[in-house]
Amino acid sequence: MKNTKLKIGGMSCASCSAAIEKKLAKWEGIEKADINMATEKLHLRYDESQNSLEMIAKAIEDLGYQVLMEEEETETKEEKDGTARSIRKTFKITGMTCTACSAAIEKALSKMGGVEEAIVNFPAEKLTVIFSPDQVRIVEISKKITDLGYELISEPKGGQEVDQDEIMMQKSWKRMVRSAILSGTIMFLMILHMVIGVEIPYYLVVVNLLAFPNIFLLGKKVHKASFNALKNGSPNMDVLVSLGSLPPYLIGLTAFFFPLQAFTEMASSIMTFHLIGKYLENRAKGRASQAIRKLVEMGAKTATILLRGEEMEVPVEELQPEDVMIVKPGEKIPTDGIIIEGKSTIDESMATGESMPVKRESGDPVIGATINKQGLLKVKVTKVGDETFLSQVIQLVEACQGSKVPIQEFADRITGYFVPAILIITVVVFSSNLLFPEFHQSILQWGAGFLPWVNPDAGTLSIAFVTATAVLVIACPCALGLGTPTALMVGSGMGAEKGILIRNGEAVQTFKNLKMIIFDKTGTLTHGRPAVTDIVTGDGVDEFSLMKVAGALEKGSEHPLAHAIIEEAKKRKIPMGDIQGFEAVTGMGIEGFLDGDKVLMGNRKIMEKHKIAYEHLEEEIQRLENEAKTVMMIVREENLLGIIAVADPVKEDSPKAVKELQEMGIQTAMVTGDNERTARAIAEKIGIDYVIAEVLPEGKVEEVKTLQKKFETVAMVGDGINDAPALKQANIGIAIGTGTDVAIEAADVTLVKGELSGIISAILLSRGTFRKIKENYFWAWFYNAIAIPVAMVGLLHPMIGAAAMSISSLNVIYNSLRLKKTDIQPSFKKVVEKNV
């Protein structure tokens, strides 16, 4: 199965997207076809063996919509042995004056190592070059061409120099301005002629001439889409607008020959209000979708690398694994990598949402698009392209924006019947006005008392026509189609900025029913790495002497606890000598000789083996063991120096986060492979409700199923790798990630920062997003439920209806944008900030 995204042009409302989804859903081999109306993107999952992208695109175009696909910029070829690879790229060449220039370029490039073929098209001023990126880089090809006196310019991807959304916005703006000028002129003339009483020669001729380009030229796209929708049996909002503007204009022409009311002004204004609404809607949708744009803009555009001993600036797209980047203070780190030289503090707020810079030194991983604040760094590239952290974040946000919430599927089904229902209502209203004029006259007589636009003295046919037109243009299916995607776009964007990556829109709705959260212990509730927690010295012994022996012994050990002691010794800057005769005693500890003295370290068994008295520290040892800590005793020349306790420390915010979750009505459980005693000690320290101990990794799924039977809606929190099956089984899988370890496939939600406070923020964000979705649907339905009946009884002027229709869509979008003001910070974090 292949996943892809296609930009769809020509859609006007949810009926359009429903028509495309309905057609593709019938195809074999298409597993998913969901359209995000706000971004106008089709999220597609299909079997390439059964369908091609070209076939799918043609089917969409047959419905009357446009498919905007990007072409591949590069073509990679594998040699028969599968080892060597080459890339074909096309560039623009400037500065050539004749074919001798093109021949000189071809000759020079052909001599470069790694260049297989170089062809210059002189008339088109283009260079096509096939080369091995392992042997030669584009920057070197460019330098060679520059040395020859010419200039190389990379062709934009897909030949698109300007963003498609920006192009559509500009076109929409131009149509709106031209339409507004024409309709504004018509309305000005109408006021002079009908209200003030100024005699305007050939008024009808002038008005109809001004309205013609507005309705038929500027509105051409609307009418074309309307025709295609009717042809395919899926009427949409364009049909309503066409019927609200074309018939009034055509009937207005009869005023030249018969003493009838002209509707030309109304027809022109309806089209103008529609075009104004579409522009404002496009602009508002652009604001709602800016999360992706902001993420893309976060990345660096160029990188300075060491290439054959020289520093060279190259586009980020040309970076390859193992390249060494030079990152100066204040610069963005171009892509994910590992520091091989230097140390600095790095602003990782774009990844974690944490405003404080973090210390990084040689051996530490760094994330692309984060900012180097201080020292000069040399960073080895580890990930490029779609594998980078930033690319994965963008994929997660796009996946969320392209997914559907269960409530949306219900709304989409109803919307599919909306426009046909409006068309039927329009016919009924028109007929009713002709068949029962006295009944409608009585309503108009009453409305004329407080509504200046109601004219009961107009002819029966005119009243029927105006009323039917008002019903057409007041109905707004657009607001219904935008209710969910705009809220998801804003919510997922907010989450990405705070290090909360929501992958699945369904999780947004599921969060509101959450009753239980299951936590994996190691790496979730705890830091996941052992650390020295307590040092107890014997009489006349200082901590320096104790740690010096312990550090020297652990230098030769591969035990997981050894790392904790060595790190503690380094932190205290304690020199660690070399041990002679090192021996690891299974199940007991380690021993050897330091500076000629017998030294040993371990548990009670090794003490008893060497007959070392430790009873005077037994009470302290038991206290530490009851706190789920591993206790090691250190001896030098039969003298017990003291004890060191090592444990995987609980994260500082774990107890506070668990308490706040419980206050929110969510119960907590911990699942771990530790023994019952250790598990309960940790659970008691954190405040966990349920403890499930001594569980193997494969047994976690069964534990999740058991709790689902009792609590129904259960979330699982884990590291996203070892806990992947359990994350999948839970109603909501939450992966705790750090840095570049983003679990894309396993979880519905990924928390980049390893703090549990992110879970509370994710719940608050999801609840806020779903609340906005419900509000959007309420206002969309409320508007239609109130406005359509008012239009049906003739109390609404079509021009006011057209304006109200546009405002309805905008209200839904701007209501979603108000989600940005939602406070998603945990309460205990606010208390800390307040005290500070």
N, C-alpha and C positions, 0 to 999 in steps of 0.2 A: 504494500500500500504506500502511495506517495502523498505527502501533504504539500499543498501549495496555496498561494493567495493570488486572487485576480482582482484588479480594480475594475468595477463595472460602471459605465457611464450611461446616462439617460434615464435613471430611476427617479421617480418623483415622490413615491410614498411606499408604505408597507405592502400595498397590493402588488407593486412591481416586484419587490423582493420575493413575495409569496409565490408569484407566478414562476419565477426562475427556480426557486427551491422545489416547487411542486413538479416541474418538468424533469429536473435532474434526479429527483428522488425515485422516479420510475425506472431509471437506468440501472442495469445490472453492473456491478463493479464499482458503483459510487456509494461509499459508506457514509459520507458526510457532505452536506452542501448547505452551509449556513451563511446567511448574508447579514453583515452589520450595516444597517441603514445609515448610521452616523458617519462611518468611514467609507461607505460604499464599496466595501471589500467582500468578496466571496471567499470563504474559508472552505477549501475543498480537500477531501480525502478520497482517493480513487485508486483502482487497480490498473496499472499501466498496460497490463497484458490484455485488458478488455476495452479500455478507452484511452484515447490520446487527448492531449490538451487541445489540439486543433479541433477535434470533433466536438468537445465540450464548448469551446469558444464559438463554433459555428451554430450550435444549438441555441446559445444565448443570443447571438446576433440575429438569428431567425425570429426571435421574439421581439426584436426591435431595439435591443440595447447594445452598447458597445463594450468590447472587452479590451482593456488597456494592459497589454502584456509587455514586460521588459525582456529585451533580448540578452542573451549571454554575452558578456564582454570578452571572455576568453574561451579557448577550446583546448582542452588538455588531451594529448595523445600518449598512449603507452606503447613502448616498443614490444616486440614479440616476446622478449625474455622478461618483460614486466619490470625491468629495473630502471631504465632511463625514461625520462618524461620530457615533453617539450610543450611550450605554450605558444599559441598564435595570438598576436595582438595587432591592432590597427591604430595608427597615429596620424595626426595631421602634420604636414611638413610645410613650413613657410620659408620664404627667401629664395626659392628656386626660380631661375629665369629661363632655362632651356633643358633639353634632354641630357645635356652633358652634366648638369647638376645632379639629376636623378641617377645617372650612371656612376658618378663619383661616390654618391652615398651608398649605393648597392655594393660597389667594390670595397669601400672601407669597412662596411659592416660585415661583409662575407669573410673578411680576414680575422674578425674577432672570435676568440675561442668561445664556444657555446652557441654561436649563431648558426643555425642550419640553413636558413634561407632569408633573403631580404629582397622584397620587390617594391619598387616605387612606381606609383601611378602618377605620372607628371601632370596630366590634365586635371585630375581630381585632387592633386597635391596630397596624396596619401601614401603612407608607408605600411606595408604588411610584413611583419617579421616573425619568424618561427625560431624560438630559442629555448635553451635549457636554463631555467632559473637557478639551477644548482651551480652553473658555471659563469653565467653573466647576468647582471641585473639591469633593469630598465634605466636606472640612473646612469649606468656606464654607457649604455647605448645613446642616451640623451646627450651625455658629455661628448661622445665621439662626434655626434652630428653638430653640436655647438662648435667644436673645434674646427669643423669643416666650413663654418660660416652660416649654418642654417639653424632653424629652431624646430624642436619637436613638441607637439601639443597632444596630450592624450585625448582620445575621443571619449565624450561622455557616455556613460553606460546607457545602452539602448538608444543612443542618439538624442537623449532628452537633456537639454541644457537647463530647462526650467522645471521645477516641480509641477506635476500635473494638477495638483490641488490649487496651486497658485495661478496657473493658466485658467482654470475653470472659474476661479474667483474674479479674475480680471475681466473675463468675458461676461460673467454675471453682472459685474459692476457696470460695464459699458451698456448692456441691454437695459439695465434698470434706469440709468441716467437718461438715455435716449427716450425711453418710454415715459419717464416722469416729465420730461420737457414737452413731449407731444400732448400727454393728457393734461398737464398743467395749463398749457395754452388753450386746450379745448374747454377746460373748466373756467378759465378766466373769461373767455368769450361767452360762455353760457351764462355766467353771472351778469355780464354787461347786457346781454340780450334779453334774458328772461327775468332777472331780478330787478335790475336798474331800469330796463326799458330802452336801452340804446339800440337803435336800428342798425344792424350790421348787414350790409349787402351780401347776398348769396351765402347766408349763414350756414344753411344745410350743406352746401357744396364745400365750404371751407372746413367744416367740422368733419365731414366724411373723408375728405382728402387727408386731413391730419390723422384721423383714426386708422386709415387703411394700413400704413406702414407699421403702426403700433401693433395691430391685431394680426396682420398676415405676415409681416416680415420679422419683427422682433418676437412675435409669438409663434413663429414657424416651428420651433423645436417642440413647443407644447402640443400643437395640433398633430405633428408627426407622431409623437409619442402616444397621443390619444388614439390615432388611427391604428397604430400597431397593437395597442392594448385591446381595442375592440375586435381587431382581426383575430387575435389569439384567445378571445373569450375571457380576458382578465381585466375588466375595466378598472382604472385607477383614478387618482386625483386629477391627472391631465384631462381625462374625459369630462370631469365636472367643470373644469375651467374652460375647456373648449365650448361646451354646451352653454356656459354662462357668458361667453363673449361673441362667438360666431353668429348664433341666431339673432341676438339683439342687434348686431350690426347689420345683418342682412334684412331684418324687418325694418330697421331704421331707414333703409334705402327706399322702402315703399312710400315713405312720407313725401317723396318727390312727386308721386302720382296720386296718392289717396290722402284724405285728411285724417291721418293716423298719428298717434304719438311717436316721436322719434326716440330710439333707445341707443343712439350712437354714442353719446357721452357716457352712458352707463357701461356699454361694452368696452370702451377704451379704458375706463377707470378700473374695471375688473381685471383686465390684463395687466395694467400697471401695478395694482396692489399685489397681484400674484408674483410679478417679477421682483418687486421690492421685498416681498416675503422670502422668495427663494435666495436673494442675495444675502439678506440678514441671517437666514437660516444657515447658508454655507459658511458665513463668517463666524456664526456662533458655534457651528460644528467644528470649525477649525480651532476655536479656543478649547473646545471639549477634547479634541484629539491631540492637543499640543504635547501631551505626555510622551508620546513616541518620538515626536520631533525633538523635544528637549533631551531625551535619552540619546538620540543619534548625534545631536550637537555636542554632547558631553565628550565624545571621543576626540583624541588629538588627530590632526590632519596630516602631520608629518612626523618623522622620527629621525634622530641623528644616530647613525650606526657606525661601528668600526668595520670598514670593508677593506681587506688587504692592507691593513696598517694605517689607513687614512679615515678621518671622520667624514662621513657623507650624509647629506640630508635626503631622505627618500619619503615618498608617500606611505602612509601606514599600511595601505593595501598591499605593498610590496614586501612587507616584513615576512621573514620565514623563521621557523623554529631554529634555535641555536644562534641566531643573530645576537650580537652584543650591542645594546643601546646605551647611549650616553644621555643621562637625564640630569639637567642642571637645576639648581634651586628655583622654585617658582614655576617650573614646567610641568605639564601633564605627562604621566607615564603613558607612552603610546599604546602598549598592549600588555597582556598578562605575562609575568616572568618571575625570575628569581634573582635577587641581588647577589652579585658575585664580588662586588667591591664597593666599599663605602657604607655609611650609615646616615640615617636622617629621620625626621618625623614626617609622616605622610597623612594628608587630609583624605580620609576614606569616606567622607560624608555621603558621596554619591552612591556608595554601595551599601552602607550600613545605617545611614541617617544620623550617625554619631558626629557631633560637631567638633569634638576634641581630636586633634591629630594623634596618631599612634606611632610609637618608635619602631623602626625597622632597620635591620643590619644584615650583614653578609649571611646568606643562607635562607633568609626569610622570603616568602612569596609576596608578590605585589600585584595589584589589580590595575588593568588598563583603565585610563581616564581619571584615576586618582591623581592628586597633586603632590609633588615633592616639595616640601616646605623649606628644607635647610641644605643638607649636604649634597655634594656631587655623587651620583650613583652610576655604577655600571650594572646593567640588568640584562640577563640572558633571556631571550624570548622563549616561552614555553608553549603559548597558545596564540593562534592567529585566526582571523576570519570568524566563522560561526561558532568556533569553540571557545571564544573569549567570554569572560564573565559578562561584559556589557551586552554582547550579542545574545547571550542566554537570557538576560533580563528582558531585552527587547522581545525575544521570542515568547517569553512567559506573558508579558503584558499584551502582546498581540493575540496570543491564544485565549486570554481571558476576554478581551474585547470581541473576539470572534465567536465565543461560546454563547449558548442560550440558557437563560434561567427558566426553570419550569413555568413560572408565571407568564413569561413572554410567549411560550408556545400556546398557551390558552388564549392570550390576547391576539396572537397572529391568526388563530383559527377564526375568531370573531371578525377581525379586520378583513379577512378574505370575503366575507359576506357584506361588508359595510357599503362599498360603492354600489354594487348591484341593488342593495336595499334603498339607497338614496335615489337611484334612478327610478325605481318603482314608486317611491314616495312622491317624486317630482311629477310623474305622470298622473298619479292619483290626485295630487293637489291641483294640477292644471285642470283636470276633468271636473273636479268638485267645484271649482270656481265658475266653470261654464254651466254646470248642471244645477247648482244651488247658489245663484248670485245673491239672493236676498239674505241668506245666512251669513255669507262672507261680508256683505255690505254692513250688516249690523255690527260685526266685530270691528270693521274699519271705521265706522262712525264713532264707536267708543274710543278707538286708538287715536283718532285724529285730534281728540281733546288734549292730548299731552305729547304726541309725537309729530313734530312738524313735517316729516317726510311722507306721512300717510295721507293719501289723496283718494277719498271715497268717491269723488266725482268723476274719476277716470272711467273709461269704458270697461265693460266686463272683460273683453279680450285683453286689454292692456293690463288690468289688475291680475288676471290669471297668469299672464306672461311674466310680469314683474315678480309675483309671488313664487312661481316655479323657479325662476332664475335665482332668487334669494336662497331657496332651499339647496340648489346646486352649489352655490359658492360659499355658503356658510359651513357646510360639512367639511370636517378636517380629519382625514385618515392619517395624515402625516404625523400628527401629535402622538397617535397611538403607536406608530412604528418607531418613534424616536425615544419612547419612554424608558426602555431598558438599556439600549446600547449607549446612550449618552451618559447615563448614571454609571454604567460599568466602565466607560472610558475615563471618567473623572476619578472614580474610586480606585481603579487599577493604577492610574497615574500617581495618585496620592500615595498609594502603598509602595510603589517603586521608589519614590523619593525617601520613604521612611525605612527602606530595607524589607518591606513586606511584599512578597511577590505572589499574587493570586493568579493561579494558572487556570482555574476552572470557575466559570461564572455560576455554576450550580451550587458551589460551596457558599456563595454569598447568601443564597436563600436558606441553605441547610443550617448555617450558623445560628439562625434565630431559634431553632429547635434543640440546640445542643444541651445535653443533660450530663454528660460525663466526658472527662478528658483523661486519657491514659498516657502516662509519661514513661518513656524508657529512662533508666537511671543514668547510665554512663554517657557523658557528653551532652546530656539534656538537662537533668537536674543538677548534675555535677560537672566539673570542668572537663572531665574525661582524661585527665593526666594526673598521676600521683604527685604530691608535693609534701614537703616536710611541714608538719603542723605543730609539733611539740618537741622541745629538747629539754630533758631533765638530767642535770649533772649530779654526780656523786660528791661526797665531801672533799673539799680542797681541789676540785676539778673545774676548769672554766670551759665554756662552750667552744672556744678556739681549739683547745687540745682535743676535745671530743670529736669535733667535726674534721680535724686534720687526720685522725685515724680512720674515721668512717669514710671520708672522701678517698683516701689512698686505697682502702680495701675495695670500694665499689668501682674504682677505675678499671679493674679487671673483670668485673661482673657483667653479665648480659641480662640480669634479672630486671623486670620492669620497674622495680622500686629503686634500682641503682641510679637511674636517671634523675630521680627526685633529689637524692642526696648529693649527687655531683653538681646539680644546678644550684642547690643551696650553698655548697662550698664555694662555687664560683661567684655567687652573689655576694658572699661575705669576703671574697678575695683571700681565701685560705689556701696556701700552697699544698698540693697533694703529691706526696712522695711516691716512690715506686715500691711495690710489694715483691718480696722474694718468696718463693715457695708457695705461691697462691694456690689454694685448694677450695673448691666449692663442695660442701658437705650436704648432699641431697636431703631436703626436708628439715635441715637444721640451720645452715648459714654458711659463712665463709671464714677462712683463716689464712694466716701467712706470717711473714716477718717484715717489720718496718724498722729500718735503722738497727737491725740486729735484735729487736724486741719482738717477742711473740704477741701477735694481735689476732683478735677474732671478733666476729660480729654475727648475731643471730638470735634465735628464740630460746625458750627455756631448755630445750633438748640439748643444744650445744653447750649451754652453761652447765647442765648436769653432767655432760660427757667430760668436761674439763674441771668439774668440781668447783665451779665458781659460785659463791654465795650471792643470791639476788633477792632473798626473801624480804629484806628491808624495803625493797621497791615494789613488792607484789601488789600492794594496794593501789599504787599509782599505775601499774601496768594494767590491772583489771579496769580501772576507771577509763583508761584510754581505749582498751579493747571494747568496752561497752559503748564507746562513741564510734564504733566501726572503724577503728584505726589499727594499722599494722605496727606492732611494737618490736624494735630491734635493740638488743643490748650490746654495748661495745666494751671490750676488755683489752688491756695492755699489761703484759707481764703479770697476769692473774689479778689485776686490779680493775674492778668494775668502774669504768669512767662515767657511765650513765646510760640513758636510753634515748632513742630517737623514734618518734611516732610519725608514720607516713600514711597519708590517706588521699583519696580523690576528693578534694574539697567541694562542698556544696557551693553552687553559684550564689553570689551575694544577694541577688534579687529573688532567688527561688522561693523562700518562705513568704515573702511579701506578695509575690505574684500569685502563689497558690491561695493565700488568704483572700486576695481580692477576687479571684475566680469563684471561690466559695461564697463570697458576699454577692456575687452576680447570680447565684443559684446553680452553679455548675459544680458537681462533685468531681473529686480527683482520685486517681489510682496510679500506683507505680508498679511496673513490671520489670523484673531483673533476674539475672542468673545467679546473683549472690545468695548466700545462705540466709535463712530466716532471721537469725539474730542481727546480722549486719544490715539487712534490708529494713527491718523494723526500727533500728537505731537511726538510720538516715530518714526514714519516713516520719518518725516522731520529731526529728529536728526540723523538717520542712513543714509538717502539718498535713501530710497526705491522708486521705480518708481510707483508702483500700491499699493493701500490700499484697502483691503476687510475687513470691520469691521462687528461686531455684527453677526458673523457666528457661529452657533451651530456645535459641533463636527461632527454630521452626515451630515451637509451641506458642509463640506470641499470637499467631493468627487465631488459634483456638480460644485463647483468653479474650481476644477482641470480640469474637463471636458470642462468647458466654455473656460478656457485659452488654452486648447489643440486645440480647434477649431480655435483659433486665431494664436497661435504660433507653432502648430504641435508638436514639441518636448519639453516636459516640465518635469522638475525635482521638486520633493517635498521634503522639508527638515523639519523633525519633530523629536519628541522624540522616535518614533518607537513603541509606545504602544497605546496612545490615538489617534495618527494620522495614525494608521495602515491601515485603508481603503483607505485613501488619498495617502499613500505611495504606495500601491498596484496599484491604478488607474494611477498614474503618470508614464511617460515613464521610469523615473529613480527615485527610492525611496531612499532617503539618510537619515539614522537615526543618529541623534546626540546622542551618548551614553557617559556615564561617568562611569569609574570604571567597575563594574561587570554588569551594565545594558546594555547588548549587545542584540539588537533586531535582532535576526537571521532570523526569518520567514518573517518579514514585509518588509525589505528593500533590495535593490540590493547592496547598499554600506553602511557600518556602520563606523562612525567616533568615535573612542573610546574617544578622547579628545573632550571636549565641545566647541572648538573654531571654528569659521567659516573659519579660514585660512585653515583648513583641507579640506574644499570643493574645494578651489583653487588647493591645492596639489592633491586631487583626480582627478580633471579635467586634470591637467597637466600630472599626471601619466597615466591616461586612454588614453589621446591623444598620449603620448609617446609610450605606449604599442601597440596601434593600428597602429602607424607609423611603428613600428618594424615588425608587422605582414605583412603589405603591402610590406615593404622592403624584407622580407623573401620570399614572393611569387614572387616578381619581380625577385630576383636573382635566385630562383629555376627555374622559367619559362625561364628566359634569358639564363641560363646555358644550359638547355635542347634544347632551340630553336637554339642556336648557335652550340652546340657540336654534336647533332644528325645529322644535315645536313653535317657537316664536316666529320663525320664517314661514312655517306652514300656514299660519293664520293671517299672513300678509302684513305683519307689524314691523318687518325688518327690510330696510332698503338694501338691494344687492350690493351697492358700493360699500356700505357699512359692513355687510357680511363678508365681502372679500378682504377688507382690512382686518376684521376679527379673526378670520381663518388664519392669516399670517401670524397674528399675535398669539394664537393658541399654540402653534408650533414653537414659537420663540419662548413662550412661557415654560414649556416643558424643558427646553434646552437650558435656559437660565436657572431653572429650579435645580437641575443637575449640577450646574456650576456652583451653586450655593453649598454643595457638599464640601467644598474646599474649606469652609469655615468650621466644619465639624471637628471637635476636639477629640483626638483618639489617644491622648496620653494617659497612661495608668494613673490612678489617684495617688499611689504611694510615690510616684515620680514627682507629682506636683507638690506634694508635701515637702520633699527634699529640696526642690527648687525654691519653695517659699521660705524654708528655714535658712537656705543659703543667702 
